[in-house]
Amino acid sequence: MEDKDHNQETGELRISPEAIAVIASTAVMQVKGVSALAIGRMEDLTERVGMRNPGKGLRLEIKNNTVSIDVHIIVHFGCRIPDVARSIQKTVKGAIEQMTDLHVTAVNVLVQGIDFSGTQERLISED
């Protein structure tokens, strides 16, 4: 991933992929139904050795003022996955375009798992 340059009359603005990843991950976690961003093996390894990874669960491709994002998530049990995915797409696209002036061409949502925590408590309280 490369830093994105924006030329202005007063100088140059560079937005790092890490900054875009923070915007995207923050937006994803605001969506109802998202339990967590899913991490891969390499991301898990970097976290275990203490390295900070602002883009965990995300893959960004930045080219010519455009951004394409893959978002890997864990969804809460009982949530309608297509609704959660559409909400993520809308929220992430809006946040990035509003904060950076970059055009988001795609937000691909990949559901990596279902979070069943809390399911047992709901079943017990319904009895």
Order of alpha helices (4+ residues) and beta strands (2+ residues): beta-beta-alpha-beta-alpha-beta-beta-alpha-beta-alpha
